[in-house]
């Protein structure tokens, strides 16, 4: 068949065949041709062919030799694709990449290398890199020596150099070089990294560690750094606390540090140290433990420790100081507190018993005095009546004190109970004022009463009466003759009772402990013309009663001789 009739070739390929045949017929040499053709089974293959004229008998024939080069072409295509990828990576690499011969002449480089050198890439190719002007004289000597070592077949270690880039900035560069065989030629591939940021970070870290070391050496606290279960740093104070030398501690093997921890605390401290060395923040920073010194003595220490980065890795920073004497003092204090509690319990028991024991005979005595005053006062002389009045006043004060002491006992035992019922607070206030009328007249004081006609509220009538009586009594006692007292009752979302006086007032210090137990304000010898007698229990008991009702009690005053106002709030329901 005529080759043009075969389905192997396209019309363009047949035309190429014809050209080659004409050439050899005209006496020219045919070139080697490569083309992709279709086989009969439809598969595409690559072939190469060359045509020559031959004489066979008297005929002139065209001899064409075909060769299947499909595998070769596929390999070339993969290589071309690989070279394209390599070139892409080569051009985009953030490091400077340079390819030189063994004499240092630059054969290829990427854009970053050209930028670093400060030359266009086309001007760099072919130059020796020692002639680029980016290296100082001492650097040239180093690289010249490295070239000789390459030529001798040595493998070279990376080097770091401080130099100047094309912008005039001082930078740190790291050079890594290796030899490669490219098409039978030995070449040098250099990777140049800008490590300026890394070097600056290392410098800052070094400066920070130096500062830490200086501070630690002068510290009165023991300081240590535990890393990989080994003490990597310790100051003199830490060594002194434990009775070792610094060299002895630094020579401890992994986990050997536990020998200075009392067995009672080892599990806890090892677990905490492990967490901190792993960088965990879920740890206990502050704790006390018993340590064992080199000579075997046991001491108490207090630790503050937390995870830190030390030389690029997590570690446990430990700050220690001895608290043995403090622990001894704490033990003594605990014993003393226990004794004081026992004494306080004895006091409470005594007050409780004494109050109950005094209540019955005191009631009898006070009742007898009142009966004598009522039925036999007309038979007594003036002198006897004066004595009877003194006994009446004293009995009244003593009775109030005993009842207050009983209330204190109930409060301390949490047995003070309320018996609430719906009561008219306005009526209670009027009764209290009526009872105090004689004392108001005796002190020449005026009382301005501003209350509603009725104020129905659920309260313990007797206890609230006790509070109101205490507030009015305090106002009378602390207001000099000729002064004024103002009692107001307002109803809003709750009941607000206020007792204001123009008396001696309260200092800031007095206001702080006003409602505390036995907080009697001592004002003797201050020329204020006020009544100073009292037990200092009334306001404390009043506060407890008001708070049991769900209310509040407080006092305000602008200072000495500027009067004071006591407020009580009670819920409506």
C-alpha positions as CSV (number, residue, x, y, z in Angstrom):
1,X,0.0,0.0,0.0
2,X,1.0,3.6,-0.3
3,X,1.9,4.9,3.1
4,X,-0.5,7.8,2.6
5,X,-3.3,5.3,2.5
6,X,-2.6,4.0,6.0
7,X,-4.6,5.4,9.0
8,X,-1.4,6.0,10.9
9,X,-0.7,9.5,9.8
10,X,-2.5,12.8,9.5
11,X,-2.4,14.9,6.4
12,X,0.3,17.2,7.9
13,X,2.5,14.1,8.8
14,X,2.1,12.7,5.2
15,X,3.2,16.1,3.9
16,X,6.3,15.9,6.2
17,X,7.1,12.4,4.8
18,X,6.9,13.7,1.2
19,X,9.3,16.6,2.1
20,X,11.8,14.1,3.5
21,X,11.6,11.9,0.4
22,X,12.1,14.8,-2.0
23,X,15.1,15.9,0.0
24,X,16.9,12.5,-0.3
25,X,15.9,12.2,-4.0
26,X,17.5,15.6,-4.6
27,X,20.6,14.4,-2.9
28,X,20.1,16.1,0.5
29,X,20.3,14.2,3.9
30,X,17.1,13.5,5.7
31,X,16.9,14.6,9.4
32,X,15.6,12.5,12.3
33,X,11.9,13.2,12.7
34,X,9.7,12.6,15.8
35,X,5.9,12.5,15.7
36,X,2.9,11.2,17.5
37,X,0.8,8.8,15.5
38,X,-2.4,6.7,15.8
39,X,-2.1,2.9,15.8
40,X,-4.7,0.7,14.2
41,X,-6.1,-0.1,17.7
42,X,-6.5,3.6,18.3
43,X,-3.6,3.9,20.8
44,X,-1.3,7.0,20.4
45,X,2.4,6.3,20.2
46,X,5.5,8.4,19.6
47,X,7.9,7.3,16.8
48,X,11.1,8.6,15.3
49,X,12.2,7.9,11.7
50,X,14.8,8.7,9.2
51,X,14.6,8.2,5.4
52,X,17.6,7.1,3.2
53,X,18.0,6.1,-0.6
54,X,19.2,2.6,-1.3
55,X,19.8,0.7,-4.6
56,X,18.4,-2.8,-4.9
57,X,19.3,-4.5,-8.2
58,X,18.5,-1.7,-10.7
59,X,15.8,-0.1,-8.5
60,X,16.2,3.0,-6.3
61,X,14.2,2.6,-3.1
62,X,13.5,4.7,0.0
63,X,14.3,3.0,3.2
64,X,12.6,4.4,6.3
65,X,13.5,3.1,9.8
66,X,10.8,3.6,12.5
67,X,11.5,3.4,16.2
68,X,8.9,3.4,19.0
69,X,10.0,6.2,21.5
70,X,6.8,6.5,23.5
71,X,8.5,5.5,26.8
72,X,11.3,8.0,26.2
73,X,8.8,10.8,25.4
74,X,6.8,10.1,28.5
75,X,10.0,10.2,30.6
76,X,11.0,13.5,29.0
77,X,7.5,14.9,29.7
78,X,7.7,13.9,33.4
79,X,11.2,15.4,33.6
80,X,10.0,18.6,32.0
81,X,7.1,18.8,34.4
82,X,9.4,18.1,37.3
83,X,11.8,20.8,36.1
84,X,8.9,23.3,35.9
85,X,7.9,22.5,39.5
86,X,11.5,22.8,40.6
87,X,11.9,26.1,38.9
88,X,8.7,27.4,40.5
89,X,9.9,26.3,43.9
90,X,13.3,27.7,43.2
91,X,12.0,31.1,42.2
92,X,9.5,31.4,45.0
93,X,11.7,30.1,47.9
94,X,12.0,32.7,50.7
95,X,15.6,31.8,51.1
96,X,18.4,32.8,48.8
97,X,19.4,29.8,46.5
98,X,22.6,30.0,44.5
99,X,24.2,27.4,42.2
100,X,27.9,27.8,41.5
101,X,30.7,25.7,40.0
102,X,33.5,24.6,42.3
103,X,35.4,27.8,41.6
104,X,32.5,30.0,42.9
105,X,31.2,31.2,39.6
106,X,27.4,31.7,39.8
107,X,25.5,29.6,37.3
108,X,22.0,30.3,38.6
109,X,20.2,32.0,41.5
110,X,16.6,32.8,42.6
111,X,15.2,36.4,42.9
112,X,15.8,36.6,46.6
113,X,19.5,35.9,46.1
114,X,19.7,38.7,43.5
115,X,17.8,41.1,45.9
116,X,20.2,40.2,48.7
117,X,23.2,40.9,46.5
118,X,21.6,44.2,45.2
119,X,22.1,43.3,41.5
120,X,19.7,42.3,38.7
121,X,19.8,38.5,38.2
122,X,21.3,38.8,34.7
123,X,24.3,40.7,36.1
124,X,25.0,38.1,38.7
125,X,25.0,35.0,36.4
126,X,28.6,34.3,35.5
127,X,30.2,36.3,38.2
128,X,32.2,34.9,41.1
129,X,30.2,35.4,44.3
130,X,33.3,36.6,46.1
131,X,33.4,39.6,43.8
132,X,29.8,40.8,44.5
133,X,30.9,43.2,47.2
134,X,28.5,41.9,49.9
135,X,31.2,40.2,51.9
136,X,33.7,41.7,54.1
137,X,37.4,40.8,53.7
138,X,37.3,38.3,56.6
139,X,34.3,36.7,55.0
140,X,36.0,36.3,51.7
141,X,38.8,34.4,53.4
142,X,36.3,32.1,55.1
143,X,34.5,31.4,51.8
144,X,37.8,30.9,49.9
145,X,38.8,28.3,52.5
146,X,35.4,26.6,52.1
147,X,35.8,26.4,48.3
148,X,39.1,24.7,48.8
149,X,37.6,22.2,51.1
150,X,34.7,21.6,48.6
151,X,37.3,21.0,45.9
152,X,38.9,18.4,48.3
153,X,35.6,16.6,48.6
154,X,34.8,17.6,52.2
155,X,31.3,18.0,53.6
156,X,31.0,21.5,55.2
157,X,29.1,22.5,58.3
158,X,26.7,25.5,58.1
159,X,28.1,28.9,59.2
160,X,26.4,32.1,60.5
161,X,27.8,35.6,59.5
162,X,26.9,39.2,60.4
163,X,26.9,41.3,57.2
164,X,25.2,44.2,55.4
165,X,22.4,43.8,52.8
166,X,21.9,45.9,49.6
167,X,19.8,48.4,51.6
168,X,22.7,49.0,54.0
169,X,21.0,47.2,56.9
170,X,23.0,44.9,59.2
171,X,21.7,41.3,59.0
172,X,22.5,37.8,60.1
173,X,22.8,35.1,57.4
174,X,23.1,31.4,57.7
175,X,25.0,29.5,54.9
176,X,24.4,25.8,54.1
177,X,26.3,24.4,51.1
178,X,26.4,20.9,49.5
179,X,27.7,19.4,46.3
180,X,25.4,18.0,43.6
181,X,26.1,16.1,40.4
182,X,24.3,17.6,37.4
183,X,24.8,15.9,34.1
184,X,28.2,14.6,35.2
185,X,29.3,18.1,36.5
186,X,30.0,18.7,40.2
187,X,28.3,21.9,41.3
188,X,27.8,23.7,44.6
189,X,24.3,24.4,45.9
190,X,24.1,27.1,48.6
191,X,21.1,27.9,50.7
192,X,21.3,31.3,52.4
193,X,18.8,32.1,55.2
194,X,18.1,35.5,56.8
195,X,18.2,34.6,60.5
196,X,18.2,38.2,61.8
197,X,15.0,37.9,63.7
198,X,16.1,34.6,65.3
199,X,19.5,36.1,66.3
200,X,17.8,39.2,67.8
201,X,15.4,36.9,69.7
202,X,18.3,34.8,71.0
203,X,20.1,38.0,72.0
204,X,17.0,39.3,73.9
205,X,16.6,35.9,75.6
206,X,20.3,35.9,76.6
207,X,19.9,39.4,78.0
208,X,16.8,38.4,79.8
209,X,18.5,35.3,81.3
210,X,21.4,37.5,82.3
211,X,19.1,39.9,84.1
212,X,17.4,37.0,85.8
213,X,20.7,35.6,86.9
214,X,21.8,38.9,88.3
215,X,18.5,39.4,90.2
216,X,18.5,35.8,91.4
217,X,22.1,35.9,92.7
218,X,21.2,39.0,94.8
219,X,17.8,37.7,96.0
220,X,17.2,36.9,99.6
221,X,14.8,34.1,98.4
222,X,15.9,30.7,97.2
223,X,15.4,30.4,93.4
224,X,15.7,27.3,91.3
225,X,14.8,26.1,87.8
226,X,13.6,22.5,87.3
227,X,13.7,21.2,83.8
228,X,13.4,17.5,82.6
229,X,13.3,16.6,86.3
230,X,16.8,18.1,86.7
231,X,17.7,21.3,88.6
232,X,19.3,23.4,85.8
233,X,19.8,26.6,87.9
234,X,20.0,27.3,91.6
235,X,21.1,30.4,93.5
236,X,23.2,30.6,96.6
237,X,20.3,31.3,98.9
238,X,18.5,28.1,97.8
239,X,21.6,26.0,98.4
240,X,22.0,27.6,101.9
241,X,18.4,26.8,102.9
242,X,19.0,23.1,102.1
243,X,22.5,23.0,103.4
244,X,24.1,21.9,100.1
245,X,26.6,23.6,97.8
246,X,25.4,24.9,94.4
247,X,27.6,22.3,92.6
248,X,26.2,19.5,94.6
249,X,22.6,20.4,93.7
250,X,23.4,20.9,90.0
251,X,25.1,17.4,90.0
252,X,21.8,15.7,91.0
253,X,20.5,13.1,88.5
254,X,17.0,13.3,87.2
255,X,14.4,13.0,90.0
256,X,17.1,13.1,92.6
257,X,15.7,16.4,93.8
258,X,12.9,14.5,95.7
259,X,15.4,13.5,98.4
260,X,15.1,17.0,99.9
261,X,11.3,16.7,100.1
262,X,9.7,15.0,103.1
263,X,7.9,11.8,102.1
264,X,4.6,13.3,103.3
265,X,4.7,15.9,100.5
266,X,6.6,14.0,97.7
267,X,3.7,12.7,95.6
268,X,2.0,16.1,95.5
269,X,5.2,18.1,94.7
270,X,6.3,15.7,92.0
271,X,2.9,15.8,90.4
272,X,2.9,19.6,90.5
273,X,6.5,19.8,89.1
274,X,5.6,17.5,86.2
275,X,2.6,19.6,85.2
276,X,4.6,22.8,85.3
277,X,7.5,21.3,83.3
278,X,4.9,20.4,80.7
279,X,3.6,24.0,80.5
280,X,0.3,23.4,82.3
281,X,-1.4,26.3,84.1
282,X,-3.7,24.1,86.0
283,X,-1.4,23.9,89.0
284,X,-1.1,25.1,92.6
285,X,1.3,28.1,92.7
286,X,1.7,28.6,96.4
287,X,2.0,25.9,99.1
288,X,4.1,25.0,102.2
289,X,6.0,21.8,102.6
290,X,8.5,20.1,104.9
291,X,12.0,19.8,103.5
292,X,14.9,17.6,104.5
293,X,18.3,19.3,104.7
294,X,21.6,17.7,103.8
295,X,22.3,17.1,107.5
296,X,18.9,15.4,108.0
297,X,17.2,18.3,109.8
298,X,13.6,18.9,108.9
299,X,12.5,22.5,108.1
300,X,9.3,24.1,106.8
301,X,9.5,26.0,103.5
302,X,7.0,28.0,101.4
303,X,7.1,27.6,97.7
304,X,5.9,29.8,94.9
305,X,6.3,28.1,91.5
306,X,5.0,28.4,88.0
307,X,5.8,27.2,84.4
308,X,8.2,29.3,82.4
309,X,10.2,29.0,79.2
310,X,13.9,28.5,80.0
311,X,16.3,28.2,77.2
312,X,13.5,27.6,74.7
313,X,11.7,24.8,76.7
314,X,9.2,24.6,79.5
315,X,10.5,24.5,83.0
316,X,9.4,25.0,86.6
317,X,10.5,28.3,88.2
318,X,10.7,27.8,92.0
319,X,11.0,30.5,94.6
320,X,11.5,29.2,98.2
321,X,12.0,30.7,101.6
322,X,12.2,29.0,105.0
323,X,9.2,29.4,107.4
324,X,10.1,27.1,110.2
325,X,10.0,29.8,112.9
326,X,6.7,31.0,111.5
327,X,5.2,27.5,111.6
328,X,6.3,27.2,115.2
329,X,4.6,30.5,116.0
330,X,1.5,29.5,114.1
331,X,1.4,26.3,116.2
332,X,1.7,28.3,119.4
333,X,-1.0,30.7,118.1
334,X,-3.3,27.7,117.3
335,X,-2.8,26.4,120.8
336,X,-3.5,29.8,122.3
337,X,-6.6,30.2,120.1
338,X,-7.9,26.9,121.3
339,X,-7.3,28.0,124.9
340,X,-9.1,31.3,124.2
341,X,-12.0,29.4,122.7
342,X,-12.2,27.3,125.8
343,X,-12.0,30.4,128.0
344,X,-14.7,32.1,125.8
345,X,-16.9,29.0,126.2
346,X,-16.4,29.2,130.0
347,X,-17.2,32.9,129.9
348,X,-20.4,32.3,127.9
349,X,-21.4,29.5,130.2
350,X,-20.7,31.6,133.3
351,X,-22.6,34.6,131.9
352,X,-25.5,32.3,131.0
353,X,-25.6,30.6,134.4
354,X,-25.0,33.9,136.3
355,X,-27.7,35.7,134.4
356,X,-30.2,33.0,135.1
357,X,-29.1,32.7,138.7
358,X,-29.4,36.5,139.2
359,X,-32.7,36.8,137.4
360,X,-34.9,35.2,140.1
361,X,-33.5,36.9,143.3
362,X,-33.2,40.2,141.4
363,X,-36.8,40.1,140.3
364,X,-37.8,39.5,144.0
365,X,-35.6,42.3,145.3
366,X,-36.7,44.8,142.6
367,X,-40.4,43.8,143.2
368,X,-40.0,44.3,146.9
369,X,-38.4,47.8,146.5
370,X,-41.3,48.8,144.2
371,X,-43.9,47.5,146.8
372,X,-42.1,49.4,149.6
373,X,-42.1,52.6,147.4
374,X,-45.8,52.2,146.6
375,X,-47.2,51.3,150.0
376,X,-44.8,52.5,152.7
377,X,-43.2,55.6,151.2
378,X,-45.4,57.8,153.4
379,X,-44.1,56.2,156.6
380,X,-40.4,56.8,155.6
381,X,-38.2,59.7,156.4
382,X,-36.8,61.9,153.7
383,X,-33.4,60.2,154.2
384,X,-34.9,56.8,153.9
385,X,-36.8,57.8,150.7
386,X,-33.5,59.0,149.1
387,X,-32.0,55.6,149.9
388,X,-35.1,53.8,148.5
389,X,-34.8,55.9,145.2
390,X,-31.2,55.0,144.9
391,X,-32.1,51.3,145.4
392,X,-34.9,51.6,142.8
393,X,-32.6,53.1,140.1
394,X,-29.9,50.6,140.8
395,X,-32.3,47.7,140.7
396,X,-33.7,48.9,137.4
397,X,-30.2,49.2,135.9
398,X,-29.2,45.8,137.2
399,X,-32.4,44.3,135.9
400,X,-31.8,45.7,132.5
401,X,-28.2,44.4,132.5
402,X,-29.2,40.9,133.5
403,X,-31.9,40.8,130.8
404,X,-29.4,42.1,128.2
405,X,-26.9,39.4,129.3
406,X,-29.6,36.8,128.8
407,X,-30.3,38.1,125.3
408,X,-26.5,38.0,124.5
409,X,-26.5,34.3,125.7
410,X,-29.4,33.5,123.4
411,X,-27.8,35.3,120.4
412,X,-24.5,33.5,120.9
413,X,-26.3,30.2,121.1
414,X,-28.4,31.2,118.1
415,X,-31.5,30.7,120.3
416,X,-33.0,34.2,120.0
417,X,-36.4,33.6,118.6
418,X,-39.2,36.0,117.4
419,X,-42.8,35.7,118.2
420,X,-44.3,37.7,115.3
421,X,-47.9,39.0,115.2
422,X,-49.7,41.9,113.4
423,X,-49.0,45.0,115.5
424,X,-49.5,48.7,115.3
425,X,-45.9,50.1,115.2
426,X,-47.2,53.7,115.7
427,X,-48.8,52.7,119.0
428,X,-45.6,51.0,120.1
429,X,-43.6,54.1,119.4
430,X,-46.1,56.3,121.4
431,X,-45.9,54.0,124.4
432,X,-42.1,54.1,124.4
433,X,-42.1,57.9,124.2
434,X,-44.6,58.1,127.0
435,X,-42.4,55.9,129.2
436,X,-39.4,58.2,128.5
437,X,-41.3,61.4,129.1
438,X,-40.0,61.8,132.7
439,X,-36.4,61.5,131.6
440,X,-36.9,63.9,128.7
441,X,-38.3,66.5,131.1
442,X,-35.5,65.8,133.6
443,X,-32.9,66.5,130.8
444,X,-34.8,69.5,129.4
445,X,-35.0,67.9,125.9
446,X,-37.8,68.3,123.4
447,X,-39.0,65.4,121.2
448,X,-40.7,66.0,117.9
449,X,-42.8,63.0,116.9
450,X,-43.8,62.6,113.3
451,X,-45.6,59.2,112.8
452,X,-48.8,58.1,111.0
453,X,-51.9,57.4,113.0
454,X,-51.5,53.7,112.4
455,X,-48.8,51.4,110.9
456,X,-49.8,47.7,110.9
457,X,-46.8,45.4,110.5
458,X,-46.0,41.8,111.4
459,X,-43.3,42.0,114.1
460,X,-42.3,40.7,117.5
461,X,-43.9,43.5,119.5
462,X,-41.8,43.1,122.7
463,X,-38.5,42.9,120.7
464,X,-39.2,45.9,118.4
465,X,-40.3,47.9,121.5
466,X,-36.8,47.0,123.0
467,X,-35.1,48.4,119.9
468,X,-37.1,51.7,119.9
469,X,-36.6,52.1,123.7
470,X,-32.8,51.6,123.1
471,X,-32.7,54.2,120.3
472,X,-34.7,56.9,122.2
473,X,-32.7,56.2,125.4
474,X,-29.3,56.6,123.5
475,X,-30.6,59.9,122.0
476,X,-31.5,61.2,125.5
477,X,-28.2,60.1,127.1
478,X,-26.0,61.7,124.3
479,X,-27.9,65.0,123.9
480,X,-26.9,67.8,126.3
481,X,-29.8,69.7,128.1
482,X,-31.8,72.0,125.9
483,X,-31.3,69.8,122.8
484,X,-33.8,68.3,120.4
485,X,-34.8,64.8,119.3
486,X,-36.7,64.0,116.2
487,X,-38.5,60.7,115.7
488,X,-40.0,60.0,112.3
489,X,-41.8,57.0,110.8
490,X,-42.3,56.7,107.0
491,X,-43.9,54.0,105.0
492,X,-42.7,53.3,101.5
493,X,-41.9,49.8,100.1
494,X,-40.8,49.2,103.6
495,X,-41.0,50.9,107.0
496,X,-38.3,53.5,107.8
497,X,-37.9,54.6,111.4
498,X,-35.3,57.4,112.1
499,X,-34.2,58.9,115.5
500,X,-32.2,62.1,115.1
501,X,-30.6,64.1,117.9
502,X,-28.6,67.3,118.3
503,X,-26.2,65.7,120.6
504,X,-22.4,64.9,120.7
505,X,-22.4,63.0,117.4
506,X,-20.1,60.2,116.3
507,X,-16.5,60.2,115.1
508,X,-15.5,57.9,112.2
509,X,-13.8,55.6,114.6
510,X,-16.9,55.3,116.8
511,X,-19.1,54.5,113.8
512,X,-16.9,51.5,112.9
513,X,-17.6,49.6,116.1
514,X,-20.9,51.2,117.2
515,X,-22.9,48.0,116.8
516,X,-20.4,45.6,118.2
517,X,-20.8,43.7,121.5
518,X,-19.7,45.8,124.6
519,X,-18.9,48.7,122.3
520,X,-19.6,51.3,124.9
521,X,-18.5,54.8,123.9
522,X,-16.3,56.2,126.7
523,X,-16.6,60.0,127.0
524,X,-15.7,60.7,130.5
525,X,-14.2,64.0,131.4
526,X,-15.0,65.7,128.1
527,X,-17.4,68.3,129.6
528,X,-20.3,67.3,127.4
529,X,-23.0,67.1,130.1
530,X,-24.3,63.7,128.9
531,X,-25.2,60.4,130.6
532,X,-22.3,58.0,130.2
533,X,-23.7,55.0,132.1
534,X,-24.6,51.8,130.1
535,X,-23.3,48.3,129.3
536,X,-22.6,48.7,125.6
537,X,-25.0,45.9,124.7
538,X,-28.1,47.7,123.6
539,X,-27.2,48.5,120.0
540,X,-25.6,45.1,119.5
541,X,-28.9,43.4,120.6
542,X,-31.0,45.9,118.6
543,X,-29.0,45.0,115.5
544,X,-29.6,41.3,116.0
545,X,-33.3,41.8,116.5
546,X,-33.7,44.1,113.4
547,X,-31.8,41.6,111.2
548,X,-33.9,38.7,112.5
549,X,-36.9,40.7,111.2
550,X,-35.2,40.9,107.8
551,X,-34.4,44.6,108.3
552,X,-31.3,46.9,108.6
553,X,-30.0,49.3,111.2
554,X,-27.3,52.0,110.7
555,X,-26.2,55.4,112.0
556,X,-25.0,58.6,110.3
557,X,-23.2,61.6,111.8
558,X,-21.2,64.6,110.4
559,X,-18.8,64.4,113.4
560,X,-18.3,65.5,116.9
561,X,-21.0,67.9,118.3
562,X,-23.0,67.6,115.1
563,X,-25.6,65.2,116.2
564,X,-26.4,61.7,114.9
565,X,-29.3,59.9,113.2
566,X,-30.1,56.2,113.6
567,X,-32.1,54.5,110.9
568,X,-34.1,51.2,111.1
569,X,-35.8,49.6,108.1
570,X,-38.3,46.8,108.4
571,X,-40.1,44.8,105.6
572,X,-43.9,45.4,105.4
573,X,-44.5,41.7,105.0
